[in-house]
Amino acid sequence: MTLTLTLPKLDAHPAHPPETRLARVSAWLADTGKRDPVAAAQRIGDALAATNRVVMSDARRMELAEAYWAAALQLWPKLERAVLQAAHPLTGAPLEAAKAALTLAQELSTAYKHLLAGEARKRLSLGGSRLATALVHRCLQCFARVLAASYQSYSPVPAHTWLDAHAVYGYARERGLHLASIQGDAAETTPERIYVQALLLALANPYGFHPGQFGTVLAYLQTHSHWAKLTDVAPVHRLAKSVAIVPAGHDFPPFSANKGGAMDGSRLYLLTFDLAFQLQEEVRAVEGGGALPDGVGRDASSRQAYLALLQRLLRQWAIPPARQFNRLPSRARVVMCVGFSGAWQYSRGRPAGVAPPAPGGLPPMTHCQVINHTPAGYALRQTDATPASLRIGEIVSLRVEGRLSLQLAVVRWFRNTLKGTALEFGCELLADHAEAAAATPEGAPNASPVPVIVLPADETDPDGVPAQVVGPAGVFQIEHAIALKRGSGSGTAVLTKLVDTGPGYEIHEFVPVE
């Protein structure tokens, strides 16, 4: 196959030629790396971009690319920390860190794509298959870095990233290089392993990861991605579970086969049957009190969060949920309040004598616009000049134009533009009518009532979602009774199931006790 990659035009006589002497570039990189990480990454990215657009020998380009790669490896962890610790939408230094990390990964990808494209054009290569394997390896590593920078900042993957990634892997597969490991690589990673990890990461819906989960998923992929198999042989059933379609020749990520859809051109199939089995076994082990991996806290909330992550990965990689409703476009205006405290204060039925979760009166409402909606939720865009900060899993109260009541929802995904403006985000509806209430653990009569939010059951649907209560994290326990004060009345209820957790709150199903 002819390897066609997205590359900038080369200038043989640039007006301002960049420095390409290795000794001077290496010294400059060492000096620049001592500066502020964001400023250093910006300068190095700009210098590499200029280098990627001038003509030079492959040997010189290879030496420079390796020097820039070594410098980038020192900067990326520092940039990632700045992004992961920031609120969204990104502004200021975290925004610049996200853009610098992405630009650096893109320009390194361009440098190695130049080299691989040149190697592919040669009729006789002096480097043999070893050089081609090394270049394929580096190209796919750069693609993985581009994906990581995009997903960690919740920003769109740059155009042509997936198109080129599919092309590079296809080139390696055709030449039998996809299973070759790099000599001296302690991890013995092959091009196929890197590519499969990228495919699985995209299938995991990374725009819905909670802060800190991205690194946990990457670590899991490092040790478990070998259970997934990539093949060009179509499965017996086109819509089989645990099968994803890899659209070679197209600029988009893999998608689950059970979602159907027509697609022209060649394709590969990612089979995750064995990976799903391993995940099921690990879910059972964690539920039974088994050991947790390094990097995961040993407290009950950390165990529950890790278990929820494993269950999420199992759903995405084995039986991804199919969309139940078509998305309907809309431009309706919405006012929104972020957080559990605001949701409680704005909900109807606040019981007398219960202090709000946070002092200071009613929190302000901010403005959004509906992008599209289904009966299960909304896709929204922030429109305020100073938008509210959001986190994945945050509780939000919504009043949509034309509705009188507040709806309670939880943020499931969002996407930055990397322009310092507002977010686009998706909300899953929890209830059309939430009710402010208060609760105390049974057997603690002297305890102060804790503000909670009751999500009433749908009385018209006996098989629908049962009644639920949203309360502060760590206050109530499963199978324990609570004294529940709703409006002017009170009663007893038993918490039967932990449904969900988020920043500072937990949602339990409950059953009233007569």
C-alpha positions in Angstrom: 0.0 0.0 0.0 1.0 3.6 -0.6 1.4 5.5 2.7 -0.5 8.8 2.5 -0.2 11.0 5.6 -1.3 14.6 6.4 1.9 16.7 6.2 2.7 20.4 5.7 4.6 21.5 2.6 8.4 21.8 2.9 10.2 25.0 2.1 13.7 24.7 0.6 14.5 28.4 1.1 12.7 29.7 4.1 12.9 33.5 4.8 13.8 32.8 8.5 15.5 29.3 8.6 15.3 27.6 12.0 18.3 26.3 13.8 19.0 22.7 12.7 22.5 22.0 14.0 22.1 19.2 16.5 24.6 20.5 19.1 23.1 23.9 19.2 19.5 22.6 19.3 20.4 20.2 22.1 22.0 23.0 24.2 19.0 25.3 23.6 16.6 22.5 24.6 18.5 21.9 27.8 18.4 25.6 28.7 14.7 26.1 27.7 13.6 23.0 29.7 14.8 24.8 32.9 12.1 27.5 32.5 8.5 27.5 33.4 7.0 24.3 31.8 4.2 26.1 29.9 6.6 28.7 28.4 9.2 26.1 27.7 6.7 23.8 25.9 5.3 26.8 23.9 8.8 27.8 22.7 9.9 24.2 21.9 6.6 23.6 20.0 7.1 26.7 17.9 10.7 25.8 17.1 9.7 22.3 16.1 6.9 23.6 14.0 9.4 25.7 12.1 11.7 22.7 11.7 8.9 20.6 10.4 8.4 23.0 7.5 11.9 23.1 6.0 13.8 20.7 3.7 16.6 18.7 5.3 18.1 15.3 5.2 16.3 12.4 6.9 19.3 11.7 9.1 19.3 15.3 10.4 15.5 15.3 10.9 15.8 12.0 12.8 18.5 13.4 15.1 16.4 16.5 15.8 13.2 14.6 16.3 14.8 12.4 18.9 16.2 15.5 20.7 12.8 17.2 20.8 11.1 13.9 21.9 13.5 13.6 24.9 12.7 17.2 25.9 9.0 16.7 25.5 9.1 13.6 27.8 10.3 15.9 30.6 7.6 18.5 30.0 4.4 16.5 29.5 4.0 15.3 33.1 4.3 18.9 34.4 1.8 20.1 31.8 -0.6 17.3 32.6 -0.5 18.2 36.4 -1.4 21.8 35.6 -4.4 20.7 33.5 -5.7 17.9 35.8 -5.7 20.2 38.9 -7.7 22.9 37.1 -11.4 23.7 37.0 -13.3 23.7 33.8 -13.7 25.6 31.4 -10.0 26.0 31.3 -8.6 29.5 31.6 -5.2 31.2 32.2 -2.2 29.0 32.9 -4.0 25.6 32.7 -5.5 26.6 29.3 -2.1 27.5 28.0 -0.6 24.2 29.4 -3.3 22.2 27.6 -2.7 24.0 24.3 1.1 23.6 24.7 0.9 19.9 25.5 -1.3 19.3 22.5 0.8 21.4 20.1 4.0 19.7 21.2 2.5 16.2 20.6 1.1 17.3 17.2 4.5 18.7 16.0 6.4 15.6 17.2 3.9 13.5 15.3 4.5 15.6 12.2 8.3 15.2 12.5 8.1 11.4 12.7 5.4 11.2 9.9 7.8 13.1 7.6 10.4 10.4 8.4 8.1 7.5 8.0 6.7 8.8 4.7 10.2 9.2 3.4 11.1 5.7 4.5 8.0 4.3 2.8 8.9 5.9 -0.5 12.3 4.3 -0.7 12.7 1.3 -2.9 15.7 0.1 -1.0 16.1 1.1 2.7 19.6 1.0 4.2 18.0 0.8 7.7 15.9 -2.2 6.8 12.8 -3.2 8.7 14.4 -2.1 12.0 14.3 1.6 11.1 10.7 1.3 9.7 9.6 -0.4 12.9 11.2 2.3 15.0 9.5 5.0 13.0 6.1 3.3 13.1 6.5 2.9 16.9 7.3 6.6 17.4 4.4 7.7 15.1 1.9 5.7 17.1 3.4 6.9 20.4 2.9 10.5 19.2 -0.7 9.7 18.2 -1.3 8.3 21.7 0.2 11.5 23.1 -2.2 13.7 21.0 -5.1 11.6 22.2 -4.0 11.9 25.8 -3.6 15.7 25.6 -7.0 16.0 24.0 -8.9 13.7 26.4 -7.2 15.1 29.6 -8.3 18.6 28.7 -11.7 17.4 27.4 -11.0 19.0 24.0 -11.7 17.7 20.5 -9.1 15.4 18.9 -7.4 17.4 16.1 -8.5 16.7 12.5 -6.6 13.9 10.7 -5.3 12.4 13.8 -7.3 9.2 13.5 -6.9 9.1 9.7 -3.1 9.1 10.0 -3.1 6.6 13.0 -5.2 4.1 10.9 -2.9 4.6 7.9 0.3 4.1 9.9 -1.0 0.9 11.6 -2.2 -0.3 8.2 1.2 0.2 6.7 2.8 -1.7 9.6 0.3 -4.5 9.3 0.9 -4.9 5.6 4.6 -5.1 6.0 4.5 -7.5 9.0 5.9 -4.8 11.4 2.9 -4.5 13.7 4.0 -7.2 16.1 7.7 -6.3 16.2 9.0 -4.9 19.5 11.8 -2.3 19.8 15.1 -3.6 20.9 15.9 -2.3 24.4 12.3 -1.4 25.2 11.7 -2.8 28.7 8.0 -3.0 28.2 8.4 -4.9 24.9 5.6 -2.8 23.4 4.6 -3.5 19.8 3.0 -1.1 17.4 -0.2 -3.1 17.6 -0.2 -2.9 21.4 0.0 0.9 21.2 -2.7 1.1 18.6 -5.0 -1.2 20.4 -4.6 0.8 23.6 -5.6 4.0 21.7 -8.6 2.2 20.3 -9.8 1.0 23.7 -9.2 4.4 25.2 -11.4 6.0 22.6 -14.1 3.3 23.1 -14.2 4.0 26.9 -15.9 7.4 26.3 -13.0 9.4 27.8 -14.9 12.7 27.8 -16.9 11.3 30.7 -13.9 10.3 32.9 -13.9 11.9 36.4 -10.7 13.8 37.3 -7.9 11.4 38.0 -9.5 8.4 36.3 -7.6 9.0 33.0 -4.3 7.8 34.6 -6.0 4.8 36.2 -7.4 3.7 32.8 -4.1 4.2 31.1 -2.4 2.0 33.7 -5.1 -0.6 33.3 -4.6 -0.6 29.5 -0.8 -1.1 30.0 -1.4 -4.4 31.8 -4.7 -5.6 30.1 -4.8 -4.5 26.5 -3.2 -7.7 25.3 -6.6 -9.4 26.0 -8.1 -7.5 23.1 -7.6 -8.9 19.6 -7.4 -7.0 16.3 -8.4 -8.9 13.1 -9.5 -8.2 9.6 -11.9 -11.2 9.7 -15.5 -10.1 10.2 -17.3 -11.8 13.2 -20.1 -14.2 12.4 -22.7 -11.8 13.6 -22.2 -8.2 12.4 -23.8 -6.7 15.5 -22.1 -9.0 18.0 -21.3 -7.8 21.5 -17.7 -7.2 22.5 -16.9 -6.2 18.9 -15.8 -2.8 17.7 -15.3 -1.6 14.1 -12.1 0.2 13.3 -12.8 2.5 10.3 -9.5 2.4 8.3 -9.4 5.2 5.8 -11.7 7.5 7.8 -10.9 10.2 10.3 -12.8 9.0 13.2 -12.3 6.6 16.1 -13.6 3.0 16.5 -17.3 2.4 17.3 -19.2 -0.5 18.8 -20.6 -2.9 16.2 -23.9 -3.1 18.1 -24.6 0.5 17.1 -24.7 -0.5 13.5 -24.3 2.1 10.7 -23.0 1.9 7.1 -19.4 2.7 6.3 -17.5 2.5 3.0 -13.9 1.3 2.7 -11.9 -1.2 4.6 -12.2 -2.0 8.2 -10.7 -4.0 11.1 -12.5 -5.6 14.0 -11.4 -5.2 17.6 -12.6 -8.2 19.6 -12.9 -7.7 23.4 -14.5 -11.0 24.5 -11.4 -12.0 26.6 -10.9 -8.5 28.0 -14.6 -8.4 29.1 -14.2 -11.8 30.9 -11.1 -10.4 32.7 -13.0 -7.3 33.7 -15.9 -9.4 35.0 -13.5 -11.4 37.2 -11.9 -8.2 38.6 -15.3 -6.7 39.3 -16.3 -9.8 41.3 -12.9 -9.7 43.2 -13.3 -6.0 44.1 -16.9 -6.5 45.2 -15.7 -9.4 47.4 -13.1 -7.2 49.1 -10.1 -8.2 47.0 -6.9 -6.2 46.7 -6.9 -2.9 44.8 -4.1 -1.9 42.4 -1.4 0.6 43.3 -2.5 4.2 43.1 -6.1 3.5 44.3 -7.0 4.5 47.8 -7.8 1.9 50.4 -10.8 3.6 51.9 -14.4 2.6 51.1 -15.1 5.5 48.9 -12.0 4.9 46.7 -13.0 1.2 46.4 -16.5 2.2 45.4 -15.2 4.7 42.8 -12.7 2.1 41.4 -15.5 -0.5 41.2 -17.7 2.0 39.4 -14.9 2.7 36.9 -14.4 -1.1 36.2 -18.2 -1.5 35.6 -18.1 1.5 33.3 -15.2 0.1 31.3 -17.1 -3.3 31.1 -20.1 -1.6 29.7 -18.2 0.4 27.1 -15.9 -2.4 25.9 -18.3 -5.3 26.1 -21.9 -4.1 25.8 -22.0 -0.4 25.1 -25.4 1.2 25.8 -27.3 1.9 22.5 -29.0 5.3 22.3 -32.6 5.0 23.2 -33.8 8.3 21.8 -33.0 10.5 18.9 -31.4 13.8 19.8 -33.6 16.8 18.9 -31.9 20.1 18.1 -33.0 23.1 20.1 -31.9 26.6 21.0 -33.9 26.9 24.2 -32.4 29.0 27.0 -31.6 27.5 30.4 -30.6 28.9 33.8 -28.5 26.6 35.9 -27.2 26.3 39.4 -24.1 24.1 40.1 -23.7 21.9 43.2 -25.6 20.0 45.8 -26.1 23.1 48.1 -27.7 25.1 45.3 -29.9 22.2 44.2 -31.2 21.8 47.8 -31.9 25.5 48.2 -33.7 25.8 44.9 -35.8 22.6 45.3 -39.4 22.8 46.5 -40.5 21.6 49.9 -37.6 22.8 52.1 -38.4 21.6 55.7 -38.5 24.2 58.4 -35.6 24.5 60.8 -33.0 22.9 58.6 -29.9 24.9 57.9 -28.8 24.9 54.2 -25.7 22.9 53.2 -23.7 26.1 52.7 -24.2 29.6 54.2 -24.6 32.8 52.2 -28.1 32.6 50.8 -29.2 31.4 47.3 -26.3 30.8 45.0 -26.4 32.6 41.6 -27.9 31.1 38.5 -25.8 31.1 35.3 -27.1 30.9 31.7 -26.8 28.2 29.1 -28.3 27.3 25.7 -29.6 23.9 24.7 -27.7 22.3 21.8 -29.9 19.2 21.6 -32.0 17.1 23.9 -33.6 13.7 24.5 -36.1 12.6 27.2 -33.1 11.5 29.2 -31.0 14.7 29.2 -29.5 17.7 27.5 -26.4 18.8 25.7 -25.8 22.4 26.7 -23.4 25.3 25.9 -22.5 27.9 28.5 -23.3 31.4 27.4 -22.2 33.7 30.3 -19.2 35.9 29.9 -17.9 34.4 33.2 -19.2 30.7 33.0 -19.6 28.6 36.1 -16.9 26.0 36.9 -18.0 22.4 36.4 -16.8 18.9 37.2 -17.8 15.6 35.7 -20.4 14.1 38.1 -21.5 17.5 39.4 -25.1 17.9 40.5 -26.9 20.8 38.6 -30.3 22.3 38.8 -31.9 23.4 35.5 -34.8 25.5 34.6 -35.4 25.3 30.8 -37.3 28.1 29.0 -41.0 27.3 29.0 -40.9 25.0 32.1 -42.0 26.2 35.5 -40.2 23.5 37.7 -36.6 22.9 38.2 -35.0 19.7 36.9 -32.2 17.9 38.7 -29.4 16.5 36.6 -25.8 15.3 36.8 -23.0 16.3 34.4 -21.8 13.2 32.5 -19.4 14.7 29.9 -18.0 18.0 28.7 -15.8 19.4 26.0 -13.4 22.4 26.0 -12.8 24.5 23.0 -9.3 25.5 24.2 -10.2 29.1 23.3 -10.8 30.2 26.9 -14.5 30.3 26.4 -17.4 28.3 27.8 -17.9 24.5 27.9 -20.2 22.3 26.0 -21.5 19.6 28.4 -24.0 16.8 28.7 -26.4 16.3 31.6 -28.3 13.1 32.5 -31.7 14.0 34.1 -32.2 12.5 37.5 -35.7 14.0 38.2 -38.2 16.4 36.8 -39.3 17.4 40.3 -36.7 17.2 43.1 -37.7 17.7 46.7 -35.6 19.3 49.4 -35.7 17.3 52.6 -33.6 16.4 55.7 -32.4 13.1 57.2 -30.7 11.8 60.3 -29.3 8.3 60.9 -31.8 6.2 62.9 -30.6 5.8 66.5 -29.0 9.3 66.6 -31.9 11.5 68.0 -29.5 14.3 69.0 -27.9 14.6 65.6 -28.6 17.7 63.5 -30.7 17.0 60.4 -28.6 16.7 57.3 -30.0 18.4 54.1 -30.9 15.8 51.4 -32.7 15.8 48.1 -35.5 13.3 47.5 -36.0 12.1 43.9 -39.6 10.7 43.9 -40.4 7.4 42.2 -42.6 7.5 39.1 -45.9 6.3 40.4 -47.3 5.7 36.9 -44.6 3.1 36.1 -44.2 0.3 38.7 -41.1 -0.9 36.8 -39.5 2.5 36.7 -36.7 4.0 38.8 -37.5 3.6 42.6 -37.4 6.6 45.0 -33.9 7.9 45.6 -32.2 10.2 48.1 -29.2 12.4 47.4 -27.1 13.2 50.4 -23.6 14.2 51.5 -20.9 11.6 50.9 -20.0 9.3 53.7 -22.9 10.2 56.0 -25.4 7.3 55.4 -24.8 3.6 54.9 -26.5 0.9 52.8 -29.1 -1.2 54.7 -29.2 1.4 57.5 -32.4 3.3 58.4 -32.8 7.0 58.3 -35.4 9.4 59.8 -36.6 11.4 56.7 -38.2 14.7 57.1 -40.2 15.9 54.0 -42.1 19.1 54.1 -44.3 19.1 57.2 -44.2 15.3 57.7 -41.6 12.7 58.7 -41.0 9.0 58.4 -38.5 6.2 58.4 -36.8 4.8 55.3 -34.1 2.1 54.7 -31.3 2.7 52.2 -31.2 -0.3 49.9 -28.7 0.4 47.2 -25.9 2.9 46.4 -26.7 4.1 42.9 -24.1 6.7 42.2 -21.5 8.9 43.7 -20.1 12.3 42.7 -18.2 15.3 44.0 -19.3 15.4 47.7 -22.6 13.5 47.3 -24.0 10.0 47.1 -27.3 8.7 45.7 -29.1 5.8 47.4 -32.3 4.0 46.6 -34.6 3.8 49.6 -37.8 2.1 50.7 -40.2 3.8 53.2 -40.9 1.9 56.3 -44.4 2.1 57.8 
